[in-house]
């Protein structure tokens, strides 16, 4: 235990001892009926309450295990060229960024949120953190570029969760055992168009084996739109089938999103685990409450047994 004003602890000891000496000297001149413990108990409660009051002024604190619901969410953003399509206003990526920013700002600090941006490859732009302001800033910096690899997005997100590189086995072997991370969720925000890279469903199987649920958020419309890429007009539309299969592989859900409500629904399904961590906790309030309780009990005993206070 620590005290913000340690000198007051010495004052509390000196004053309490002085009050105790004065009480016992006064007690010699007073005759009260009853046993010794009955005569002295109320006054001892008063002395203890006085000592606790002085300790409360000293601002005690202790490092205690504090329970908290904790989880990790990786927001994997599709930043491929198709995400600049304007079938969702003002654009697919802008709508996804806006919804995700609202989602991040609404979460408690017990949820660590990381950001992965993917096109043909994938890049971690924000490690999972309880600093949600930094996470929101990372979202705002995202820009469109390149093709799309949903498989790469999932593997990169798993790498962040696990803390070491995660890859698919060669020649389509069994999904590797990367450990169990049941408190982690990957949220893939994409139009679902997959233009190459690792097999997305095989990558989802790796996540499922690790207990990591994937929630997919489809950004765009089924009718689609056209975007200009390197001087060419390219048609692009929302591929809900692939996004649904990816989510279902991990017992997750597919959400069609044009606003923050879909991401709010994702949060409702997060599997947060109860953990404990040691944090400094100020005990001033608790100490004062105990002191007041002792004064109350001492006063009740004194008026009941002796018909008066002191």
C-alpha positions as CSV (number, residue, x, y, z in Angstrom):
1,X,0.0,0.0,0.0
2,X,1.2,3.5,-0.8
3,X,0.1,7.0,0.4
4,X,0.1,10.2,-1.5
5,X,0.8,12.1,1.7
6,X,2.9,9.7,3.9
7,X,3.5,12.2,6.6
8,X,-0.1,12.1,7.5
9,X,0.3,8.4,8.3
10,X,2.6,9.3,11.1
11,X,0.2,12.0,12.2
12,X,-2.6,9.4,12.2
13,X,-0.5,7.0,14.4
14,X,0.5,9.8,16.9
15,X,-3.1,11.2,17.2
16,X,-4.6,7.8,17.6
17,X,-2.2,6.8,20.3
18,X,-2.7,10.1,22.1
19,X,-6.5,9.7,22.0
20,X,-6.1,6.1,23.3
21,X,-4.0,7.3,26.2
22,X,-6.5,10.1,27.1
23,X,-9.4,7.7,26.8
24,X,-7.9,5.1,29.3
25,X,-6.9,7.9,31.7
26,X,-10.5,9.2,31.5
27,X,-11.9,5.8,31.9
28,X,-10.3,5.3,35.3
29,X,-12.5,8.1,36.7
30,X,-15.7,6.8,35.2
31,X,-17.7,3.9,36.5
32,X,-19.9,2.1,34.0
33,X,-21.9,-1.1,34.4
34,X,-21.3,-4.3,32.4
35,X,-18.3,-6.3,31.4
36,X,-15.0,-4.9,30.3
37,X,-15.5,-5.5,26.6
38,X,-18.9,-3.9,26.7
39,X,-17.5,-0.8,28.4
40,X,-14.6,-0.4,26.0
41,X,-15.9,-1.6,22.6
42,X,-17.8,1.6,21.5
43,X,-14.8,3.8,22.3
44,X,-12.4,1.5,20.6
45,X,-14.6,1.7,17.5
46,X,-14.4,5.5,17.7
47,X,-10.6,5.4,18.0
48,X,-10.3,3.0,15.0
49,X,-12.6,5.3,13.0
50,X,-10.5,8.3,13.8
51,X,-7.3,6.5,12.7
52,X,-9.0,5.5,9.4
53,X,-10.1,9.1,8.8
54,X,-6.5,10.3,9.1
55,X,-5.4,7.5,6.8
56,X,-8.1,8.6,4.3
57,X,-6.7,12.1,4.2
58,X,-3.3,10.6,3.4
59,X,-4.8,9.2,0.1
60,X,-4.0,5.5,0.4
61,X,-3.7,3.4,-2.8
62,X,-2.9,-0.2,-3.5
63,X,-2.1,-2.3,-6.6
64,X,-5.0,-4.7,-6.9
65,X,-6.2,-7.3,-9.5
66,X,-9.0,-5.7,-11.4
67,X,-11.4,-7.7,-13.6
68,X,-12.1,-6.5,-17.1
69,X,-13.8,-7.9,-20.2
70,X,-11.0,-7.9,-22.8
71,X,-11.0,-8.7,-26.5
72,X,-9.1,-8.0,-29.7
73,X,-10.7,-6.8,-32.9
74,X,-8.8,-6.5,-36.2
75,X,-10.5,-4.2,-38.8
76,X,-9.2,-5.4,-42.2
77,X,-9.9,-2.7,-44.8
78,X,-10.1,-3.4,-48.5
79,X,-8.2,-0.5,-50.1
80,X,-8.2,-1.9,-53.6
81,X,-9.1,0.3,-56.6
82,X,-12.7,-1.1,-56.7
83,X,-13.3,0.6,-53.2
84,X,-13.3,4.0,-54.9
85,X,-16.6,3.1,-56.6
86,X,-19.3,5.5,-55.7
87,X,-22.3,3.2,-55.7
88,X,-22.1,3.8,-51.9
89,X,-22.0,7.5,-51.1
90,X,-19.5,9.2,-51.1
91,X,-17.4,6.1,-52.0
92,X,-17.1,2.5,-50.8
93,X,-13.9,3.2,-48.9
94,X,-15.2,6.5,-47.4
95,X,-18.4,4.8,-46.2
96,X,-16.4,2.0,-44.6
97,X,-14.0,4.4,-42.9
98,X,-16.8,6.5,-41.6
99,X,-18.7,3.5,-40.2
100,X,-15.5,2.0,-38.7
101,X,-14.5,5.2,-37.1
102,X,-17.9,5.4,-35.3
103,X,-17.5,1.8,-34.3
104,X,-14.0,2.4,-32.8
105,X,-15.1,5.5,-30.9
106,X,-18.0,3.6,-29.3
107,X,-15.9,0.8,-27.9
108,X,-14.6,0.6,-24.3
109,X,-10.8,0.7,-23.8
110,X,-10.9,-3.0,-22.8
111,X,-11.3,-3.8,-26.5
112,X,-8.0,-3.6,-28.3
113,X,-8.5,-2.6,-32.0
114,X,-5.9,-3.0,-34.8
115,X,-6.0,-2.0,-38.4
116,X,-4.9,-4.1,-41.5
117,X,-5.1,-2.5,-45.0
118,X,-5.1,-4.9,-47.9
119,X,-5.1,-4.8,-51.6
120,X,-3.0,-7.4,-53.5
121,X,-0.9,-7.6,-50.3
122,X,-1.6,-6.6,-46.8
123,X,-0.1,-4.2,-44.3
124,X,-0.6,-3.7,-40.6
125,X,-1.2,0.1,-40.1
126,X,-2.1,-0.1,-36.4
127,X,-1.2,-2.7,-33.9
128,X,-4.1,-3.7,-31.6
129,X,-4.3,-1.1,-28.9
130,X,-6.7,0.5,-26.4
131,X,-5.7,3.9,-27.8
132,X,-8.7,4.3,-29.9
133,X,-7.8,7.8,-31.0
134,X,-4.7,6.5,-32.7
135,X,-6.8,3.7,-34.3
136,X,-9.3,6.2,-35.7
137,X,-6.4,8.3,-37.1
138,X,-5.0,5.2,-38.8
139,X,-8.4,4.6,-40.4
140,X,-8.6,8.2,-41.8
141,X,-5.2,7.8,-43.5
142,X,-6.3,4.8,-45.6
143,X,-6.1,5.3,-49.4
144,X,-7.1,3.1,-52.4
145,X,-4.5,1.3,-54.4
146,X,-4.0,-2.0,-56.3
147,X,-6.0,-5.3,-56.6
148,X,-7.7,-7.4,-53.9
149,X,-6.6,-10.5,-52.0
150,X,-9.1,-11.5,-49.3
151,X,-6.9,-14.5,-48.4
152,X,-3.9,-12.2,-47.8
153,X,-6.1,-10.0,-45.6
154,X,-7.1,-12.9,-43.4
155,X,-3.6,-14.2,-43.0
156,X,-2.2,-10.8,-42.2
157,X,-4.9,-10.3,-39.6
158,X,-4.1,-13.7,-38.0
159,X,-0.5,-12.7,-38.0
160,X,-1.3,-9.7,-35.9
161,X,-3.5,-11.7,-33.5
162,X,-0.9,-14.6,-33.1
163,X,2.2,-12.4,-33.1
164,X,4.0,-14.5,-35.7
165,X,3.7,-15.1,-39.4
166,X,0.7,-17.2,-40.4
167,X,0.8,-18.9,-43.8
168,X,-1.2,-21.5,-45.7
169,X,0.4,-25.0,-46.1
170,X,1.7,-25.8,-49.5
171,X,-0.2,-28.0,-51.8
172,X,-3.5,-27.5,-50.0
173,X,-2.6,-29.4,-46.8
174,X,-4.5,-29.4,-43.5
175,X,-4.9,-26.0,-41.8
176,X,-2.0,-25.3,-39.5
177,X,-2.5,-25.3,-35.7
178,X,-1.6,-21.7,-34.6
179,X,-3.0,-21.9,-31.1
180,X,-6.4,-20.8,-29.8
181,X,-7.5,-17.2,-29.7
182,X,-11.2,-17.3,-28.9
183,X,-11.3,-13.6,-27.8
184,X,-10.2,-12.3,-31.2
185,X,-12.4,-11.2,-34.0
186,X,-11.5,-10.2,-37.5
187,X,-13.8,-7.8,-39.3
188,X,-13.3,-7.7,-43.1
189,X,-14.7,-4.6,-44.8
190,X,-14.7,-5.2,-48.5
191,X,-16.7,-5.4,-51.7
192,X,-15.8,-9.0,-51.8
193,X,-14.1,-9.0,-55.2
194,X,-11.0,-11.3,-54.9
195,X,-8.5,-10.8,-57.7
196,X,-5.8,-13.3,-56.6
197,X,-3.5,-14.4,-53.8
198,X,-4.0,-17.1,-51.1
199,X,-7.3,-18.9,-51.1
200,X,-9.6,-16.9,-49.0
201,X,-11.7,-19.9,-47.7
202,X,-8.6,-21.9,-46.9
203,X,-7.3,-18.9,-44.9
204,X,-10.7,-18.7,-43.1
205,X,-10.3,-22.4,-42.2
206,X,-7.1,-21.5,-40.4
207,X,-8.9,-18.8,-38.4
208,X,-11.8,-21.2,-37.6
209,X,-9.3,-23.8,-36.2
210,X,-7.8,-21.1,-34.0
211,X,-11.2,-20.0,-32.6
212,X,-11.0,-16.6,-34.4
213,X,-14.3,-15.5,-35.8
214,X,-14.5,-13.5,-39.0
215,X,-17.3,-11.1,-39.5
216,X,-17.5,-9.8,-43.0
217,X,-19.0,-6.4,-43.9
218,X,-20.0,-5.9,-47.6
219,X,-19.5,-2.4,-48.8
220,X,-21.1,-1.6,-52.1
221,X,-24.2,-2.6,-54.1
222,X,-25.0,-5.8,-56.1
223,X,-25.7,-3.7,-59.2
224,X,-22.2,-2.2,-58.9
225,X,-20.5,0.7,-60.6
226,X,-17.5,1.4,-62.8
227,X,-14.2,2.8,-61.7
228,X,-11.2,4.1,-63.7
229,X,-8.0,2.1,-63.3
230,X,-4.9,3.0,-65.3
231,X,-7.1,4.8,-67.9
232,X,-9.6,1.9,-68.3
233,X,-13.2,1.7,-67.1
234,X,-13.6,-1.4,-64.9
235,X,-17.0,-2.8,-63.7
236,X,-17.2,-3.7,-60.1
237,X,-20.0,-5.1,-57.9
238,X,-20.5,-6.5,-54.4
239,X,-19.7,-10.2,-54.1
240,X,-21.9,-11.2,-51.2
241,X,-21.5,-15.0,-51.8
242,X,-17.8,-15.1,-51.1
243,X,-18.0,-12.8,-48.1
244,X,-20.8,-15.0,-46.7
245,X,-18.8,-18.2,-47.2
246,X,-15.8,-16.7,-45.4
247,X,-17.9,-15.6,-42.4
248,X,-19.8,-18.9,-42.2
249,X,-16.5,-20.9,-42.2
250,X,-15.6,-19.4,-38.9
251,X,-19.2,-19.3,-37.4
252,X,-19.3,-15.6,-38.1
253,X,-21.9,-13.5,-40.0
254,X,-22.1,-11.5,-43.2
255,X,-23.4,-7.9,-42.9
256,X,-24.3,-5.6,-45.7
257,X,-23.2,-2.2,-44.5
258,X,-23.8,1.3,-45.6
259,X,-23.6,2.8,-42.1
260,X,-22.3,2.2,-38.6
261,X,-25.2,0.1,-37.4
262,X,-23.9,-3.0,-39.1
263,X,-20.6,-2.6,-37.3
264,X,-22.5,-2.1,-34.1
265,X,-24.2,-5.4,-34.7
266,X,-20.7,-7.0,-35.1
267,X,-19.7,-5.7,-31.7
268,X,-22.7,-7.4,-30.1
269,X,-21.3,-10.7,-31.3
270,X,-17.8,-10.2,-30.0
271,X,-16.6,-12.9,-27.5
272,X,-14.9,-10.9,-24.8
273,X,-13.1,-12.9,-22.1
274,X,-12.9,-11.9,-18.5
275,X,-9.3,-11.2,-17.5
276,X,-7.6,-9.6,-14.5
277,X,-4.8,-7.1,-14.5
278,X,-3.1,-5.4,-11.6
279,X,-3.9,-1.6,-11.5
280,X,-3.3,1.1,-8.8
281,X,-6.6,1.7,-7.1
282,X,-7.2,4.6,-4.7
283,X,-8.7,3.5,-1.4
284,X,-9.7,6.9,0.0
285,X,-13.4,6.3,-0.5
286,X,-13.4,2.8,0.9
287,X,-11.3,3.9,3.9
288,X,-13.7,6.8,4.6
289,X,-16.8,4.6,4.3
290,X,-15.4,2.1,6.8
291,X,-14.6,4.9,9.2
292,X,-18.1,6.2,9.0
293,X,-19.5,2.8,9.5
294,X,-17.5,2.3,12.6
295,X,-18.6,5.6,14.0
296,X,-22.2,4.7,13.3
297,X,-21.9,1.3,15.0
298,X,-20.0,2.7,18.0
299,X,-22.7,5.4,18.4
300,X,-25.5,2.9,18.2
301,X,-23.9,0.6,20.8
302,X,-23.2,3.5,23.2
303,X,-26.7,4.9,23.1
304,X,-28.2,1.4,23.4
305,X,-26.0,0.3,26.3
306,X,-25.4,3.6,28.2
307,X,-28.2,5.9,26.9
308,X,-25.8,8.6,25.7
309,X,-22.7,9.3,23.5
310,X,-19.6,9.2,25.7
